[in-house]
Amino acid sequence: MLIAGLILISVIILTIFLLRIKNTYVVATILTVTIFSTIVICFTKPTMHKQFSINIINYLINFNTDGSITTTKQITTTKMQEGNR
């Protein structure tokens, strides 16, 4: 939705700029192309170019009653694939 808002703001700025041009056919053509491309960008499904995974590594440190220290390594993996979006 942020992209759609930014595109809408740019269309408004472009419209204000184009109102200074006296040729109405040029203004109508540019606004039509801009609005059409905005609709296409907002409603097409973008494809992910590369799938990725995230590894979270946690080291847990335990202090035992006898004064020794025990460490535990925990790895959590999250994979982003085509169906997860």
C-alpha positions in Angstrom: 0.0 0.0 0.0 2.9 2.3 0.6 4.0 2.0 -3.1 0.4 2.8 -4.2 0.4 5.9 -2.1 3.8 7.1 -3.4 2.6 6.5 -7.0 -0.6 8.5 -6.3 1.4 11.4 -5.0 3.7 11.3 -8.0 0.6 11.3 -10.3 -0.8 14.3 -8.5 2.5 16.2 -8.9 2.7 15.2 -12.5 -0.9 16.4 -13.1 0.0 19.8 -11.6 3.1 20.0 -13.8 1.1 19.0 -16.9 -1.6 21.6 -16.3 0.9 24.2 -17.4 1.1 22.6 -20.9 -1.5 23.9 -23.3 -1.8 20.8 -25.5 -4.6 18.8 -23.9 -4.0 15.7 -26.1 -0.4 15.4 -24.7 -1.7 15.8 -21.1 -4.5 13.3 -21.5 -2.1 10.7 -23.1 0.5 11.1 -20.4 -2.1 10.9 -17.6 -3.8 7.8 -19.1 -0.5 6.0 -19.5 0.5 6.9 -15.9 -2.8 5.8 -14.4 -2.8 2.6 -16.4 0.8 1.7 -15.4 -0.2 2.5 -11.7 -3.0 0.0 -11.9 -0.8 -2.6 -13.5 1.9 -2.2 -10.9 -0.5 -2.3 -8.0 -2.4 -5.4 -9.1 0.2 -7.7 -10.6 1.7 -10.3 -8.5 5.5 -9.7 -8.1 7.7 -12.8 -8.4 10.4 -13.5 -5.9 13.7 -13.5 -7.7 15.5 -15.6 -5.1 14.3 -17.7 -2.2 16.2 -17.3 1.1 16.5 -18.7 4.6 17.2 -17.1 7.9 19.2 -18.9 10.6 18.9 -17.7 14.2 21.6 -19.0 16.5 21.1 -18.9 20.3 23.8 -19.7 22.8 22.4 -20.6 26.2 24.8 -20.4 29.1 24.0 -22.3 32.3 25.8 -21.8 35.6 25.7 -25.1 37.5 25.7 -25.3 41.3 29.2 -26.8 41.3 30.6 -23.8 39.6 30.9 -25.3 36.1 29.4 -23.6 33.0 27.4 -25.5 30.4 26.7 -23.9 27.0 23.9 -25.0 24.6 23.7 -24.0 21.0 20.2 -23.8 19.4 19.6 -23.0 15.7 16.2 -22.0 14.4 15.9 -22.0 10.6 13.1 -20.1 8.7 12.9 -20.7 4.9 11.0 -18.4 2.6 9.6 -20.3 -0.3 7.1 -19.6 -3.1 4.0 -20.7 -1.1 4.8 -18.9 2.1 4.1 -15.4 0.9 
